[in-house]
Amino acid sequence: MLGVKARSGIAQAAALVTGLTALSAVLGFLRDVVIAGVFGAGAQLDAYLVAQGLMNLVLALIAGAMAKSTVPVLAAQISADGDSNKAAHTLSVVLTVTLVVLGLGSLIMALAAPMVVTVLAPGFNPVRTCSLPARRPIAGSSGRRCKASRSIWS
């Protein structure tokens, strides 16, 4: 049976997680309002949303895999040995391998971007995106972005 202190600590942790989740939802809504105000409805917003969806998918997969595979191993090492040096070394190796895999994955995704976009957003036309300027271009960079986009997609 849990004591009063333990229940209080669990309740505080649950309240903190709930509050931070609510704050995240509010900030996400505000982000969407700002993005819609800057881009307006159109192909540029579609391109952004496809990229954001891909990023969220990769983040969810990596974060979930890291948490589920790393935390139990580190907890077992610390509880068995009582020495956090071995756990710190394990975490360092895991993070290094993750960084290398993410770097290689990013390079592959950049090279395969047209195919990835075709799969994630069928019918998306990058040339049409450049022909529709942003409602409020940031620092006049709209033309440079279109030139860069055309060179990447060509």
RASULCOR-V249927 format. One record per residue. N is the residue number from 1. SS is DSSP state (H for helix, E for strand, C for the rest). D_LAST is the distance of its C-alpha to the last C-alpha in Angstrom with 1 decimal. Layout:
N:SS:D_LAST
N:SS:D_LAST
This chain:
1:C:65.7
2:C:63.7
3:C:65.6
4:H:65.3
5:H:63.2
6:H:60.7
7:H:60.3
8:H:59.9
9:H:57.2
10:H:55.3
11:H:55.7
12:H:54.4
13:H:51.3
14:H:50.6
15:H:51.0
16:H:48.7
17:H:45.9
18:H:46.5
19:H:46.4
20:H:43.2
21:H:41.6
22:H:42.7
23:H:41.4
24:H:38.0
25:H:37.9
26:H:38.9
27:H:36.4
28:H:33.6
29:H:34.8
30:H:34.9
31:H:31.3
32:H:30.2
33:H:32.3
34:H:30.7
35:H:27.1
36:H:28.0
37:H:29.7
38:H:26.8
39:H:23.9
40:C:26.0
41:C:25.1
42:C:21.6
43:H:18.0
44:H:17.9
45:H:20.9
46:H:19.5
47:H:16.6
48:H:19.2
49:H:21.6
50:H:19.2
51:H:18.6
52:H:22.3
53:H:23.3
54:H:21.5
55:H:23.1
56:H:26.4
57:H:26.2
58:H:25.6
59:H:28.3
60:H:30.8
61:H:30.4
62:H:30.7
63:H:33.5
64:H:35.4
65:H:35.2
66:H:36.2
67:H:39.1
68:H:40.4
69:H:40.3
70:H:41.2
71:H:43.9
72:H:46.4
73:H:46.1
74:H:46.7
75:H:49.5
76:H:51.2
77:H:51.0
78:H:52.4
79:H:55.2
80:H:56.2
81:H:56.3
82:C:56.8
83:C:54.7
84:H:51.4
85:H:50.3
86:H:49.3
87:H:47.4
88:H:45.7
89:H:44.6
90:H:43.4
91:H:41.3
92:H:39.9
93:H:38.8
94:H:37.3
95:H:35.3
96:H:34.1
97:H:33.0
98:H:31.3
99:H:29.4
100:H:28.2
101:H:27.1
102:H:25.3
103:H:23.6
104:H:22.4
105:H:21.5
106:H:19.4
107:H:17.5
108:H:17.0
109:H:15.9
110:H:13.3
111:H:11.9
112:C:12.3
113:H:11.3
114:H:9.3
115:H:12.4
116:H:14.8
117:H:13.8
118:H:14.2
119:H:17.5
120:H:18.7
121:C:17.7
122:C:17.5
123:C:16.5
124:C:14.6
125:C:12.0
126:H:9.9
127:H:9.8
128:H:13.6
129:H:14.0
130:H:13.2
131:H:15.4
132:C:18.2
133:C:19.6
134:C:21.6
135:C:25.3
136:C:26.2
137:C:23.4
138:C:24.4
139:C:25.3
140:C:23.2
141:C:20.0
142:H:18.1
143:H:16.4
144:H:15.4
145:H:14.0
146:H:11.8
147:H:10.5
148:H:10.0
149:H:8.4
150:H:5.8
151:H:5.3
152:H:5.7
153:H:3.8
154:C:0.0
